[in-house]
Amino acid sequence: MTNEIRASHILVKTEEEANKLYDEIINGRDFAEVAEEVSLCPSGQNGGDLGFFGRGMMVKPFEDAAFALQKGEISKPVETQFGWHLILLTDKD
């Protein structure tokens, strides 16, 4: 079982915006560039990089989605109390 993962994310206010960005990224737009441009999270300045984290360190819906991804995979929009996230899994430990 994976103990830690490294992920990047983009945080926006609406599901509609998250879906639009998801489509753009799947069709070739750079995840980190999008994060820098639109993410509401301070991590956006670093291309959305959250670094390594383990279970119990993020809110449950985010954690569940992030740990279910394969390296290099981008999640469909995930809702938390903070808004809507797109998550890119960048590494597994």
C-alpha positions as CSV (number, residue, x, y, z in Angstrom):
1,M,0.0,0.0,0.0
2,T,1.2,3.5,-0.9
3,N,2.2,5.5,2.2
4,E,2.8,8.8,0.5
5,I,2.0,10.5,-2.8
6,R,2.9,13.7,-4.4
7,A,0.2,15.6,-6.2
8,S,-0.5,18.9,-7.8
9,H,-3.9,20.5,-7.9
10,I,-6.0,23.3,-9.3
11,L,-8.7,24.8,-7.1
12,V,-11.6,26.8,-8.6
13,K,-15.0,27.8,-7.3
14,T,-17.4,26.0,-9.7
15,E,-17.8,22.6,-11.1
16,E,-18.4,24.2,-14.5
17,E,-15.0,25.9,-14.4
18,A,-13.3,22.7,-13.2
19,N,-14.9,20.7,-16.1
20,K,-13.8,23.3,-18.7
21,L,-10.2,23.3,-17.3
22,Y,-10.2,19.5,-17.2
23,D,-11.1,19.4,-20.9
24,E,-8.4,21.9,-21.8
25,I,-5.8,20.0,-19.9
26,I,-6.8,16.6,-21.4
27,N,-6.5,18.2,-24.8
28,G,-3.0,19.4,-24.3
29,R,-2.9,22.5,-22.1
30,D,-0.2,22.3,-19.4
31,F,-1.5,21.5,-15.9
32,A,1.1,23.7,-14.1
33,E,0.5,26.7,-16.3
34,V,-3.3,26.4,-15.7
35,A,-2.6,26.2,-12.0
36,E,-0.5,29.3,-12.0
37,E,-3.1,31.2,-14.0
38,V,-6.4,30.3,-12.2
39,S,-5.9,28.2,-9.0
40,L,-7.3,29.8,-5.9
41,C,-4.9,27.9,-3.7
42,P,-1.5,29.5,-2.9
43,S,0.1,26.3,-4.3
44,G,-0.9,27.6,-7.8
45,Q,2.2,29.8,-7.7
46,N,4.2,26.5,-7.8
47,G,2.2,25.0,-10.6
48,G,-0.2,23.5,-8.0
49,D,2.5,21.3,-6.4
50,L,1.4,20.2,-2.9
51,G,4.5,18.0,-2.3
52,F,4.4,14.6,-0.7
53,F,1.6,13.8,1.8
54,G,0.2,10.8,3.5
55,R,-3.3,9.6,4.4
56,G,-5.1,11.8,6.9
57,M,-3.3,15.0,5.8
58,M,-5.9,16.2,3.3
59,V,-9.7,16.4,3.4
60,K,-11.3,13.0,2.8
61,P,-12.8,13.6,-0.7
62,F,-9.5,15.0,-1.9
63,E,-7.5,12.3,-0.3
64,D,-9.7,9.5,-1.7
65,A,-9.4,10.9,-5.2
66,A,-5.7,11.5,-5.1
67,F,-4.8,8.1,-3.7
68,A,-7.0,6.4,-6.4
69,L,-5.0,8.0,-9.2
70,Q,-2.1,6.4,-11.2
71,K,1.1,8.4,-11.6
72,G,0.5,11.0,-14.3
73,E,-3.2,10.7,-14.2
74,I,-5.5,13.7,-13.7
75,S,-8.8,13.4,-11.7
76,K,-12.2,14.5,-12.9
77,P,-13.4,17.4,-10.7
78,V,-13.5,16.7,-7.0
79,E,-15.7,18.7,-4.7
80,T,-14.5,19.7,-1.1
81,Q,-15.6,22.4,1.3
82,F,-12.9,24.6,-0.4
83,G,-14.3,24.3,-3.9
84,W,-13.6,22.1,-6.9
85,H,-10.2,20.5,-7.5
86,L,-8.4,18.9,-10.4
87,I,-5.7,16.6,-9.1
88,L,-2.6,15.4,-10.9
89,L,-0.7,12.6,-9.3
90,T,3.0,13.2,-9.9
91,D,4.7,10.6,-7.7
92,K,4.1,7.7,-5.3
93,D,6.4,6.6,-2.5
